[in-house]
Each structure stands twice: as C-alpha cells, then as structure tokens.
Amino acid sequence: MDDDLHRIRIAAANKESLEFELDSAALDLEEAITAAMVHGQDLDVIADAAEVAVEDV
C-alpha cells in the first residue's frame, strides 16, 4: 500500500515538473516570436518556424 502511494507521489511530482517545463518552453517561444516580430520578420516565416498557424502568431 505504501508502495502505491509512493508511486502516486512520484508520478504527481513528475507531472508537475513536466508542466513547469512546458510552461517555460511556451514562454520562451512567445518571447522569441515577439523578438522576431519586433525585428520585422514576416509573420508567415515566424509561424512556419514556430510550427503554428499564422493566426496564432
């Protein structure tokens, strides 16, 4: 029973860590997109590089 709870705690901690990394990566991407826009990069090129729709840039 304690092994089950230990496994649950580890899985929850891993999930939280991955969510933090995903949030951090999303922020990095947002900052990079903003910088590219400020530097006059074409929106289509930015969207292609970011692998998102132009509407999401």
PDB file of N, CA, C and O in Angstrom:
ATOM      1  N   MET A   1       0.826  -1.195   0.000  1.00  0.00           N
ATOM      2  CA  MET A   1       0.000   0.000   0.000  1.00  0.00           C
ATOM      3  C   MET A   1       0.872   1.261   0.000  1.00  0.00           C
ATOM      4  O   MET A   1       0.601   2.201  -0.747  1.00  0.00           O
ATOM      5  N   ASP A   2       1.907   1.283   0.828  1.00  0.00           N
ATOM      6  CA  ASP A   2       2.815   2.429   0.833  1.00  0.00           C
ATOM      7  C   ASP A   2       3.519   2.571  -0.505  1.00  0.00           C
ATOM      8  O   ASP A   2       3.804   3.685  -0.945  1.00  0.00           O
ATOM      9  N   ASP A   3       3.804   1.437  -1.160  1.00  0.00           N
ATOM     10  CA  ASP A   3       4.428   1.486  -2.481  1.00  0.00           C
ATOM     11  C   ASP A   3       3.516   2.179  -3.493  1.00  0.00           C
ATOM     12  O   ASP A   3       3.986   2.927  -4.351  1.00  0.00           O
ATOM     13  N   ASP A   4       2.220   1.929  -3.390  1.00  0.00           N
ATOM     14  CA  ASP A   4       1.259   2.570  -4.287  1.00  0.00           C
ATOM     15  C   ASP A   4       1.263   4.085  -4.093  1.00  0.00           C
ATOM     16  O   ASP A   4       1.281   4.843  -5.062  1.00  0.00           O
ATOM     17  N   LEU A   5       1.246   4.521  -2.825  1.00  0.00           N
ATOM     18  CA  LEU A   5       1.235   5.953  -2.537  1.00  0.00           C
ATOM     19  C   LEU A   5       2.545   6.604  -2.953  1.00  0.00           C
ATOM     20  O   LEU A   5       2.553   7.736  -3.436  1.00  0.00           O
ATOM     21  N   HIS A   6       3.638   5.901  -2.769  1.00  0.00           N
ATOM     22  CA  HIS A   6       4.940   6.415  -3.201  1.00  0.00           C
ATOM     23  C   HIS A   6       4.954   6.589  -4.717  1.00  0.00           C
ATOM     24  O   HIS A   6       5.431   7.602  -5.229  1.00  0.00           O
ATOM     25  N   ARG A   7       4.437   5.611  -5.415  1.00  0.00           N
ATOM     26  CA  ARG A   7       4.371   5.688  -6.874  1.00  0.00           C
ATOM     27  C   ARG A   7       3.496   6.858  -7.322  1.00  0.00           C
ATOM     28  O   ARG A   7       3.831   7.566  -8.272  1.00  0.00           O
ATOM     29  N   ILE A   8       2.376   7.054  -6.631  1.00  0.00           N
ATOM     30  CA  ILE A   8       1.484   8.170  -6.951  1.00  0.00           C
ATOM     31  C   ILE A   8       2.193   9.495  -6.731  1.00  0.00           C
ATOM     32  O   ILE A   8       2.103  10.394  -7.567  1.00  0.00           O
ATOM     33  N   ARG A   9       2.902   9.625  -5.607  1.00  0.00           N
ATOM     34  CA  ARG A   9       3.616  10.875  -5.311  1.00  0.00           C
ATOM     35  C   ARG A   9       4.690  11.163  -6.354  1.00  0.00           C
ATOM     36  O   ARG A   9       4.857  12.308  -6.774  1.00  0.00           O
ATOM     37  N   ILE A  10       5.409  10.141  -6.768  1.00  0.00           N
ATOM     38  CA  ILE A  10       6.449  10.320  -7.783  1.00  0.00           C
ATOM     39  C   ILE A  10       5.826  10.728  -9.114  1.00  0.00           C
ATOM     40  O   ILE A  10       6.327  11.633  -9.782  1.00  0.00           O
ATOM     41  N   ALA A  11       4.749  10.073  -9.499  1.00  0.00           N
ATOM     42  CA  ALA A  11       4.079  10.406 -10.758  1.00  0.00           C
ATOM     43  C   ALA A  11       3.545  11.839 -10.719  1.00  0.00           C
ATOM     44  O   ALA A  11       3.648  12.566 -11.707  1.00  0.00           O
ATOM     45  N   ALA A  12       2.981  12.241  -9.593  1.00  0.00           N
ATOM     46  CA  ALA A  12       2.457  13.605  -9.462  1.00  0.00           C
ATOM     47  C   ALA A  12       3.591  14.625  -9.546  1.00  0.00           C
ATOM     48  O   ALA A  12       3.443  15.663 -10.192  1.00  0.00           O
ATOM     49  N   ALA A  13       4.712  14.341  -8.904  1.00  0.00           N
ATOM     50  CA  ALA A  13       5.864  15.244  -8.953  1.00  0.00           C
ATOM     51  C   ALA A  13       6.422  15.330 -10.374  1.00  0.00           C
ATOM     52  O   ALA A  13       6.776  16.414 -10.839  1.00  0.00           O
ATOM     53  N   ASN A  14       6.499  14.202 -11.055  1.00  0.00           N
ATOM     54  CA  ASN A  14       6.968  14.200 -12.445  1.00  0.00           C
ATOM     55  C   ASN A  14       6.048  15.020 -13.337  1.00  0.00           C
ATOM     56  O   ASN A  14       6.509  15.779 -14.189  1.00  0.00           O
ATOM     57  N   LYS A  15       4.750  14.863 -13.137  1.00  0.00           N
ATOM     58  CA  LYS A  15       3.768  15.616 -13.931  1.00  0.00           C
ATOM     59  C   LYS A  15       3.934  17.110 -13.680  1.00  0.00           C
ATOM     60  O   LYS A  15       3.923  17.901 -14.623  1.00  0.00           O
ATOM     61  N   GLU A  16       4.086  17.498 -12.433  1.00  0.00           N
ATOM     62  CA  GLU A  16       4.253  18.905 -12.098  1.00  0.00           C
ATOM     63  C   GLU A  16       5.530  19.467 -12.727  1.00  0.00           C
ATOM     64  O   GLU A  16       5.543  20.593 -13.225  1.00  0.00           O
ATOM     65  N   SER A  17       6.589  18.683 -12.700  1.00  0.00           N
ATOM     66  CA  SER A  17       7.852  19.110 -13.290  1.00  0.00           C
ATOM     67  C   SER A  17       7.714  19.309 -14.797  1.00  0.00           C
ATOM     68  O   SER A  17       8.205  20.298 -15.342  1.00  0.00           O
ATOM     69  N   LEU A  18       7.054  18.381 -15.461  1.00  0.00           N
ATOM     70  CA  LEU A  18       6.849  18.496 -16.899  1.00  0.00           C
ATOM     71  C   LEU A  18       5.950  19.676 -17.252  1.00  0.00           C
ATOM     72  O   LEU A  18       6.174  20.350 -18.258  1.00  0.00           O
ATOM     73  N   GLU A  19       4.941  19.927 -16.435  1.00  0.00           N
ATOM     74  CA  GLU A  19       4.064  21.077 -16.673  1.00  0.00           C
ATOM     75  C   GLU A  19       4.862  22.375 -16.549  1.00  0.00           C
ATOM     76  O   GLU A  19       4.654  23.307 -17.325  1.00  0.00           O
ATOM     77  N   PHE A  20       5.777  22.439 -15.573  1.00  0.00           N
ATOM     78  CA  PHE A  20       6.627  23.613 -15.417  1.00  0.00           C
ATOM     79  C   PHE A  20       7.506  23.795 -16.648  1.00  0.00           C
ATOM     80  O   PHE A  20       7.634  24.905 -17.164  1.00  0.00           O
ATOM     81  N   GLU A  21       8.109  22.710 -17.118  1.00  0.00           N
ATOM     82  CA  GLU A  21       8.957  22.783 -18.311  1.00  0.00           C
ATOM     83  C   GLU A  21       8.164  23.211 -19.534  1.00  0.00           C
ATOM     84  O   GLU A  21       8.658  23.993 -20.347  1.00  0.00           O
ATOM     85  N   LEU A  22       6.952  22.714 -19.677  1.00  0.00           N
ATOM     86  CA  LEU A  22       6.101  23.090 -20.807  1.00  0.00           C
ATOM     87  C   LEU A  22       5.744  24.577 -20.732  1.00  0.00           C
ATOM     88  O   LEU A  22       5.788  25.280 -21.742  1.00  0.00           O
ATOM     89  N   ASP A  23       5.394  25.048 -19.543  1.00  0.00           N
ATOM     90  CA  ASP A  23       5.097  26.471 -19.377  1.00  0.00           C
ATOM     91  C   ASP A  23       6.312  27.319 -19.723  1.00  0.00           C
ATOM     92  O   ASP A  23       6.188  28.357 -20.373  1.00  0.00           O
ATOM     93  N   SER A  24       7.480  26.876 -19.289  1.00  0.00           N
ATOM     94  CA  SER A  24       8.723  27.601 -19.562  1.00  0.00           C
ATOM     95  C   SER A  24       9.013  27.631 -21.058  1.00  0.00           C
ATOM     96  O   SER A  24       9.410  28.666 -21.593  1.00  0.00           O
ATOM     97  N   ALA A  25       8.819  26.510 -21.734  1.00  0.00           N
ATOM     98  CA  ALA A  25       9.048  26.441 -23.176  1.00  0.00           C
ATOM     99  C   ALA A  25       8.062  27.334 -23.922  1.00  0.00           C
ATOM    100  O   ALA A  25       8.433  27.985 -24.899  1.00  0.00           O
ATOM    101  N   ALA A  26       6.826  27.369 -23.476  1.00  0.00           N
ATOM    102  CA  ALA A  26       5.816  28.224 -24.112  1.00  0.00           C
ATOM    103  C   ALA A  26       6.192  29.691 -23.950  1.00  0.00           C
ATOM    104  O   ALA A  26       6.027  30.479 -24.882  1.00  0.00           O
ATOM    105  N   LEU A  27       6.693  30.063 -22.784  1.00  0.00           N
ATOM    106  CA  LEU A  27       7.121  31.439 -22.561  1.00  0.00           C
ATOM    107  C   LEU A  27       8.326  31.774 -23.436  1.00  0.00           C
ATOM    108  O   LEU A  27       8.384  32.853 -24.025  1.00  0.00           O
ATOM    109  N   ASP A  28       9.285  30.858 -23.525  1.00  0.00           N
ATOM    110  CA  ASP A  28      10.450  31.071 -24.400  1.00  0.00           C
ATOM    111  C   ASP A  28      10.013  31.282 -25.844  1.00  0.00           C
ATOM    112  O   ASP A  28      10.527  32.166 -26.530  1.00  0.00           O
ATOM    113  N   LEU A  29       9.065  30.469 -26.305  1.00  0.00           N
ATOM    114  CA  LEU A  29       8.564  30.590 -27.672  1.00  0.00           C
ATOM    115  C   LEU A  29       7.875  31.934 -27.874  1.00  0.00           C
ATOM    116  O   LEU A  29       8.086  32.603 -28.886  1.00  0.00           O
ATOM    117  N   GLU A  30       7.060  32.320 -26.919  1.00  0.00           N
ATOM    118  CA  GLU A  30       6.356  33.597 -27.015  1.00  0.00           C
ATOM    119  C   GLU A  30       7.356  34.757 -27.089  1.00  0.00           C
ATOM    120  O   GLU A  30       7.183  35.681 -27.883  1.00  0.00           O
ATOM    121  N   GLU A  31       8.387  34.703 -26.267  1.00  0.00           N
ATOM    122  CA  GLU A  31       9.400  35.760 -26.275  1.00  0.00           C
ATOM    123  C   GLU A  31      10.171  35.777 -27.600  1.00  0.00           C
ATOM    124  O   GLU A  31      10.477  36.846 -28.127  1.00  0.00           O
ATOM    125  N   ALA A  32      10.481  34.602 -28.130  1.00  0.00           N
ATOM    126  CA  ALA A  32      11.202  34.524 -29.406  1.00  0.00           C
ATOM    127  C   ALA A  32      10.338  35.053 -30.551  1.00  0.00           C
ATOM    128  O   ALA A  32      10.840  35.743 -31.439  1.00  0.00           O
ATOM    129  N   ILE A  33       9.062  34.738 -30.535  1.00  0.00           N
ATOM    130  CA  ILE A  33       8.143  35.233 -31.561  1.00  0.00           C
ATOM    131  C   ILE A  33       8.035  36.750 -31.478  1.00  0.00           C
ATOM    132  O   ILE A  33       8.062  37.438 -32.498  1.00  0.00           O
ATOM    133  N   THR A  34       7.914  37.263 -30.265  1.00  0.00           N
ATOM    134  CA  THR A  34       7.836  38.713 -30.084  1.00  0.00           C
ATOM    135  C   THR A  34       9.088  39.400 -30.611  1.00  0.00           C
ATOM    136  O   THR A  34       8.999  40.419 -31.296  1.00  0.00           O
ATOM    137  N   ALA A  35      10.250  38.845 -30.292  1.00  0.00           N
ATOM    138  CA  ALA A  35      11.510  39.428 -30.765  1.00  0.00           C
ATOM    139  C   ALA A  35      11.570  39.413 -32.288  1.00  0.00           C
ATOM    140  O   ALA A  35      11.990  40.394 -32.901  1.00  0.00           O
ATOM    141  N   ALA A  36      11.159  38.324 -32.893  1.00  0.00           N
ATOM    142  CA  ALA A  36      11.174  38.231 -34.357  1.00  0.00           C
ATOM    143  C   ALA A  36      10.237  39.263 -34.974  1.00  0.00           C
ATOM    144  O   ALA A  36      10.557  39.861 -36.001  1.00  0.00           O
ATOM    145  N   MET A  37       9.096  39.470 -34.358  1.00  0.00           N
ATOM    146  CA  MET A  37       8.147  40.464 -34.870  1.00  0.00           C
ATOM    147  C   MET A  37       8.732  41.870 -34.740  1.00  0.00           C
ATOM    148  O   MET A  37       8.613  42.682 -35.658  1.00  0.00           O
ATOM    149  N   VAL A  38       9.358  42.152 -33.611  1.00  0.00           N
ATOM    150  CA  VAL A  38       9.971  43.465 -33.392  1.00  0.00           C
ATOM    151  C   VAL A  38      11.071  43.719 -34.423  1.00  0.00           C
ATOM    152  O   VAL A  38      11.273  44.848 -34.870  1.00  0.00           O
ATOM    153  N   HIS A  39      11.774  42.655 -34.790  1.00  0.00           N
ATOM    154  CA  HIS A  39      12.851  42.784 -35.766  1.00  0.00           C
ATOM    155  C   HIS A  39      12.351  42.761 -37.214  1.00  0.00           C
ATOM    156  O   HIS A  39      13.152  42.762 -38.148  1.00  0.00           O
ATOM    157  N   GLY A  40      11.032  42.740 -37.397  1.00  0.00           N
ATOM    158  CA  GLY A  40      10.453  42.872 -38.727  1.00  0.00           C
ATOM    159  C   GLY A  40      10.357  41.578 -39.529  1.00  0.00           C
ATOM    160  O   GLY A  40      10.160  41.617 -40.743  1.00  0.00           O
ATOM    161  N   GLN A  41      10.490  40.451 -38.872  1.00  0.00           N
ATOM    162  CA  GLN A  41      10.385  39.174 -39.581  1.00  0.00           C
ATOM    163  C   GLN A  41       8.949  38.980 -40.078  1.00  0.00           C
ATOM    164  O   GLN A  41       8.004  39.369 -39.392  1.00  0.00           O
ATOM    165  N   ASP A  42       8.781  38.401 -41.229  1.00  0.00           N
ATOM    166  CA  ASP A  42       7.471  38.154 -41.818  1.00  0.00           C
ATOM    167  C   ASP A  42       6.677  37.172 -40.960  1.00  0.00           C
ATOM    168  O   ASP A  42       7.223  36.178 -40.482  1.00  0.00           O
ATOM    169  N   LEU A  43       5.392  37.450 -40.766  1.00  0.00           N
ATOM    170  CA  LEU A  43       4.553  36.593 -39.923  1.00  0.00           C
ATOM    171  C   LEU A  43       4.464  35.164 -40.442  1.00  0.00           C
ATOM    172  O   LEU A  43       4.434  34.219 -39.653  1.00  0.00           O
ATOM    173  N   ASP A  44       4.423  34.997 -41.759  1.00  0.00           N
ATOM    174  CA  ASP A  44       4.361  33.646 -42.322  1.00  0.00           C
ATOM    175  C   ASP A  44       5.620  32.852 -41.976  1.00  0.00           C
ATOM    176  O   ASP A  44       5.547  31.659 -41.681  1.00  0.00           O
ATOM    177  N   VAL A  45       6.761  33.512 -42.015  1.00  0.00           N
ATOM    178  CA  VAL A  45       8.027  32.858 -41.691  1.00  0.00           C
ATOM    179  C   VAL A  45       8.078  32.503 -40.209  1.00  0.00           C
ATOM    180  O   VAL A  45       8.524  31.419 -39.835  1.00  0.00           O
ATOM    181  N   ILE A  46       7.616  33.426 -39.374  1.00  0.00           N
ATOM    182  CA  ILE A  46       7.579  33.171 -37.932  1.00  0.00           C
ATOM    183  C   ILE A  46       6.677  31.977 -37.638  1.00  0.00           C
ATOM    184  O   ILE A  46       7.059  31.066 -36.903  1.00  0.00           O
ATOM    185  N   ALA A  47       5.487  31.987 -38.214  1.00  0.00           N
ATOM    186  CA  ALA A  47       4.542  30.899 -37.988  1.00  0.00           C
ATOM    187  C   ALA A  47       5.113  29.572 -38.422  1.00  0.00           C
ATOM    188  O   ALA A  47       4.949  28.566 -37.731  1.00  0.00           O
ATOM    189  N   ASP A  48       5.787  29.556 -39.570  1.00  0.00           N
ATOM    190  CA  ASP A  48       6.394  28.326 -40.073  1.00  0.00           C
ATOM    191  C   ASP A  48       7.476  27.831 -39.117  1.00  0.00           C
ATOM    192  O   ASP A  48       7.537  26.644 -38.799  1.00  0.00           O
ATOM    193  N   ALA A  49       8.319  28.741 -38.667  1.00  0.00           N
ATOM    194  CA  ALA A  49       9.402  28.359 -37.753  1.00  0.00           C
ATOM    195  C   ALA A  49       8.863  27.861 -36.406  1.00  0.00           C
ATOM    196  O   ALA A  49       9.423  26.947 -35.800  1.00  0.00           O
ATOM    197  N   ALA A  50       7.765  28.481 -35.948  1.00  0.00           N
ATOM    198  CA  ALA A  50       7.174  28.109 -34.677  1.00  0.00           C
ATOM    199  C   ALA A  50       6.233  26.906 -34.780  1.00  0.00           C
ATOM    200  O   ALA A  50       5.770  26.360 -33.779  1.00  0.00           O
ATOM    201  N   GLU A  51       5.970  26.516 -36.032  1.00  0.00           N
ATOM    202  CA  GLU A  51       5.048  25.403 -36.303  1.00  0.00           C
ATOM    203  C   GLU A  51       3.663  25.665 -35.736  1.00  0.00           C
ATOM    204  O   GLU A  51       3.045  24.806 -35.107  1.00  0.00           O
ATOM    205  N   VAL A  52       3.189  26.918 -35.987  1.00  0.00           N
ATOM    206  CA  VAL A  52       1.839  27.295 -35.576  1.00  0.00           C
ATOM    207  C   VAL A  52       1.158  27.998 -36.746  1.00  0.00           C
ATOM    208  O   VAL A  52       1.813  28.392 -37.711  1.00  0.00           O
ATOM    209  N   ALA A  53      -0.130  28.149 -36.654  1.00  0.00           N
ATOM    210  CA  ALA A  53      -0.883  28.886 -37.674  1.00  0.00           C
ATOM    211  C   ALA A  53      -0.561  30.363 -37.569  1.00  0.00           C
ATOM    212  O   ALA A  53      -0.279  30.867 -36.482  1.00  0.00           O
ATOM    213  N   VAL A  54      -0.601  31.053 -38.693  1.00  0.00           N
ATOM    214  CA  VAL A  54      -0.317  32.491 -38.708  1.00  0.00           C
ATOM    215  C   VAL A  54      -1.252  33.217 -37.718  1.00  0.00           C
ATOM    216  O   VAL A  54      -0.842  34.178 -37.067  1.00  0.00           O
ATOM    217  N   GLU A  55      -2.480  32.760 -37.612  1.00  0.00           N
ATOM    218  CA  GLU A  55      -3.443  33.379 -36.706  1.00  0.00           C
ATOM    219  C   GLU A  55      -3.003  33.281 -35.240  1.00  0.00           C
ATOM    220  O   GLU A  55      -3.440  34.073 -34.406  1.00  0.00           O
ATOM    221  N   ASP A  56      -2.146  32.317 -34.931  1.00  0.00           N
ATOM    222  CA  ASP A  56      -1.689  32.117 -33.556  1.00  0.00           C
ATOM    223  C   ASP A  56      -0.422  32.889 -33.226  1.00  0.00           C
ATOM    224  O   ASP A  56       0.058  32.870 -32.093  1.00  0.00           O
ATOM    225  N   VAL A  57       0.116  33.574 -34.247  1.00  0.00           N
ATOM    226  CA  VAL A  57       1.351  34.354 -34.025  1.00  0.00           C
ATOM    227  C   VAL A  57       1.000  35.662 -33.363  1.00  0.00           C
ATOM    228  O   VAL A  57       1.886  36.470 -33.086  1.00  0.00           O
TER     229      VAL A  57
END
